[in-house]
Each structure stands twice: as structure tokens, then as C-alpha cells.
Amino acid sequence: MTRPLREHPLAAWLALATGIVCIGFSAIFVKLAQVPGPVSAFYRVLIAGAVLLPWWLARGRRRLSRADLRLIVAGGIFFAVDIAMWNTSLLLTSAATATLLANNSPLWVGLAGFVLFRERLSGRYWLGLAVALAGMMWLVGGAAFRHLRLDLGSMLAVGASVFYAAYLLTAHRARARVDLLTVVTLSTLVSIVALLVINLAMGTTLVGYSRSAWLALAGLGLVSQLGGWLCINYALGHLRAAPVSVCLLAQVVVTALVAIPVLGELVHTNQVVGGILVLAGIFLVIQGTGREELPLPE
């Protein structure tokens, strides 16, 4: 049985907003942890998986088609590569450059939806996307452009945006037929394995960190990964991937606001103007989002 999108728009948008706030803390937790990027990425999914797996098993497993299982496995791999590349890029290039390049995923989602799935996006969507990306450029400031060059860190940030877009598209399509807990649990388990392989291949140390680092990693896993992606994957089951990907740009605004009291960072004029433009672009995208019906699992 399928249910129309119109039955759940408010709950979906509220879940998306909650998820954005949760993942907006991820950069804060990564900065507080002060551990190698792939390590924080691994513990992010491992801690979330430790909660999800018993919860999923207690509810009873459901049979999946091979097509749905392939989507979920692909999504887990895409997400693992995304956060490993993103966290590593932060260590190899400026934070401003990494932020600018890694947040191009709405472009890839919109283009892939149009080319691969023949999704028709309104002019207001593309206008909102342009305004939101302009706000992103303004928010990160001129440093991103002064240091913008084709180095390894920049290439990893661009790669992260592509894998991020791939994850959003696969999760969106999987959620059209599979329940929320199954999609999130199985994709998280795949990400755990993928990130363990990445860390072993890189020879990173997974133990021996300080108490404050473990507390930050716990916050990363429980707040940003578990809470954030449960909410976002719920929204992906009821909303189209393209507008969701644009709305996720608001996480940078959340991060900037949280960094004021937590990290003692000052607010600059470009951050205020950029944040307003990002939110204005998101508003345009939401206004331009169609009311198409999506098939949703019971």
C-alpha cells in the first residue's frame, strides 16, 4: 500500500529540520575530538550502529528484495566514503575551501535526478539553489577563493560532495519501499565495515585517545549520526531528494551558530549575510517543491 506525500509534509519537514540541527553539530564534535578524520568517521557510525542493531533485531527483520538490498549496501558505501573524504579534506586544506567544495551535492542531486530519473524541477528550485550556494560562498568568505587550488584536500572535498549526493539519491529510492529503521541500520552496518577497511588500509590508530575525545566521538555518533540521519532518512521517505539536499546546506549555518558559545568563535558580517542568503534560498526551494506522490513502506 502506498501513501501520498501530502499526508506527511509537516512531519517530514519537521524531521528534516531536526536532522539538520543534529548534523550541524558534527563539525563541532569532529573539532573537539581532535582525532584523524577516518577515525572519527568510523566511530561515528560504530556508536550509532551499536544502538541501531539491537533495536532493529528486536523489531524483527523484514525480507528485502535484491534490488533494495543493493541500494542499501551502495548507500552505506557511499556514505562511508563521503565522511572519510570530507574529514580528511579538513586536515589537508583550509576549512573554508573544504566547506565550499563539499557542499556542492545539491548540484549533483538535481542533475542526477533530471538526467537519470527524469525528475522535473521547477525554476524556483534552481533559483533557490543558486541563492543558497551564493550564500554558502558568502558565508565561507574570501579565504575559500584565495586558497582555492587543485590540491589533494580540494579534490577530496569535491569527491565527498559527489558521494554525499549518491548517498542521498540511493537512500531516497530505498526509502520508497523499505522502512526507516531497516534502511538506516543496514546502511550503517555497511558503513562500519567500509570505514574499518579504510582505517586498516591507512594504518590509523583506533585506540588510545583521551576521555574528552571519546566524549566528543560519542556525541558525534549519538547526536549527529543516530539522531540526525534517522530524521533525515525519514524525510527522504516523504520528500524528494533534490530539495532535501538543498535544505541540508543549513547545517553550515547551524555549525556557525553553535561554534560561537562552544568554540568561542566570533560572528562576522559575511557569516550573517551568507546565512540569511542560504536560508532564503532554502525557502525558495521549499516553495518550489512539487506535491508528487511517493510510494512509502508501511
N, C-alpha and C positions, 0 to 999 in steps of 0.2 A: 504494500500500500504506500502511496506517495502522498506527501502533504505539501500544499503550496507555500511558497515563500512568504506570502502575505500573513500567514498565521503566526509567524515568529519574528517579524522585523525588529520589534523593540528589544526583545530578549537577546537577539543576535547582536544588535548594535551595542547594547549594554555589556555583553560578554566581551565583545571586541575592545571596547573602551577599557574594561578591567584588565584584559590581557596586555594591552599597550602599556598601562601603568606598571604591570608586573615586569615585562621585559625591559621597560625603561630603566629598571634598577640593575640590569645585567652588567652594563659597563661599569657601574659603581662597584658591584661585587668583584668583578674582574680586577679592577684597580686596587681594591682593598686587599685582595688575596695575594697579589704580587707573586704569582707562580707562572711558569711558562704557559703560553696560550693553549697548546694542545692538552695540557694537564687540566686546566680549568674547564675546558670543553668536555673532557672525559668525565670529571666528577660532576659536572652539571647534569649530564644525562644519567650517570650511575646513581646518584642520590635520588633523582626523580623516579628512575626505574625501580629502585628498592621499595618505593611506595606503591607504584602502579601495578607491579606484577602480582602481589598477593591480593590486591583489590580486584584485579581482572580475573584471577583464578577463582576467587570467592563468588563472583557473579556468574561463573560458568562460561566456558569458552563456546564460541559460535563457529560453525563451519564457514569457511571462506572459499570463494572461487579462486582459481589460479590467477585470473586476471586481477582480482582485488588484492591478493597476496603479493603479486609482483609490484603493484602500485605502492603498497605499504612498505615493502622492502626497499624499493627505489627511493621513496621519500625519506626513509631512515638514513640511507647512504648519503643522499643529497644534503640533509640537514647536518650530518656529521662533518662532511667535507666543508660545508659553509662555515660552521662555527670554528673549525680548526684553522681554516684560511683567514677568517676575519680576526681571530685572536692573535694569530701570528703576524698578520699585516700591521697590527697596532705596535708590534715590537720592532718593525723594520722600516716604518715610515711615520710621518707625523700623524697625530690623531685626527687633525683636520682633513688631511688628504685621504686617510683611510675612511673616514666618515662620509666624505663627499662621494668617493668612488663605490663604496659598498652599498650605498643606498640608492643605486640605480635599478634595483629589482622591479619597481613598478613599470619601468620601460619594457623590460624583458617579459614580464607577465602580460602586459597589454598587447605587445607584438605577437607573442606566442599564442595568446588566446584568439587573436584575429587570424593569424596565418594557419595554425594547426587545428583550431576548433571552430573557426568561422564565427567567433563571437563578435557581435556588433556593439561597439562602444560609442556613446554619444559624444558630440562635440564638447559638451560641458565636462565630460570626463577628461578629455585631452587638455582642455583649458585648465581644469583644476590640477591635473598632473603637472603642467608647465608652471603654474603658480607655486605649487608645493615644492617642486625641485628648485625653483628660483629662491624660495625661502630657505631651502636647505643650503644653497650656495652662500646666501647672505649670512646665515647662522654660523657656518663654519669659518667665515671671514676670508680675508685676502691671503692668509697663510697657506690655505689649501692650493691656491693658484700659484703662489710664489714658489712652492716646493713641489709642484706637480711635474713629475718626470717619470719616464718609463723604467722604474726600478722594480726590484722583486716585490717590495711591500705594496706598491701600487698595483702591480699585476695580480697579486694575491687578493687585494681588496675588490678588484673588478671580478675576479673569478668567484669570490664569495657572493657577490650580488647575483651572478648567474645561477649558482647552486641554490641560493635563497629563493629565487624565482621558481626554479624547478621544484623545490620542496613545496612551495605554496600551491603550485598547479597540481602536483600529484596528490597532495593532501586534500585539496578541494574535490578532485574527482573520486578519491577513495571515500570521502565522507558522504558522497551522494548515495552510496549503497551500504556502507558499513558504519556501525555505531561508534560513537565518540571514543569510549574507553578502549575498544579494540584497536582502533587506528592509532591512538596516542601511545598505548602500551607497546604494541608490536613495533612501531616505528622507533620508539625509544630504545627497545632492546637491540634493534639493528644498529642504531647509532652507537650504543655502548660497545658492541663488538668492533665496529668500524674504527672508533676512536681509540680503542685498546690497541688495535693493529697499527694505527698511525703512531701512537706513542712508543710502542715497542720498536717500530722501524726507525724512529728518530732517536731512540735511546734516551728519552727523557726520564727523569726520576719521578715516581708516583707517590713516594712516601717521604717522611722526614720534614714536614712543613710545620710551621708554628701554629699555636692554638688559634690565633687571630685569622690565619689563613684558612684553617678548617671551618671556622665560623662563617667566613665570607663565602666559602665554597658551598656550605650548607644553605646559605641564603640564595646563592645562585641556582642550586638545584631545586629547592622547595618553592621559592617565590617566582624566579624568572622562568624556570623550565616547567615545573609541575603546574603551578597556578597559571602562569602566562599562557603556555601552549595548550592547556586544557580549554581555556577560554577562547583562544584564537581558533583552535580546531573546531570548537562548537560553532563559532561564527562562520567558518569555512563550509560548514554543512548547510548553511542557510543563506549565505551571501556569495556573490560572485568573487572569484579570486582577484580580479583586477582592482575593484575598489578597496578590497581588504588590503592589498599590497600598498596602495597609496596611503591609507589610514595608518599603516604601521610606521610611516615616516614620523608620526607624532611621538614615537618613542624617544627620538633625539631631543625633543622639547622637554619631555619628562626627565630625561637624564640631566639636561642642563639645569632644570629647576631643583632636582634632588641634590646635585653637586654643590649647590650654594650652602646648605646647612651641613651636609655630611663631609664634603671635601674642602669646604671653606673657599670655594671658587667665587670670584666676583662676576656680576652680571654686566655685560657690555651692551651698548646700544645695538650693535649688529645682531646680537642674540635675541633681543626683544623684537626687533623688526623682522628678523628671519623667522622667529617662532610664530608671529602673527600671520606672516605670509603662508607658512606651512599649514596652519590651522584653517586659513581662508581657502587654500587650495583643496584641503580635505572636505570642507563644507561644500564646495562646488562639485566635487566628485560624488559625494553622497546625494546631492540634489539631482545629479545626472545619472544616478544608478537606476537601471530599469527594474521592473517588477516581475521579471521572468520567474517561472516556477521551477524549483529544483526538486528532484526526487530525493527523499530523505529516508533513512532507515528508521525502523521502529525502535 
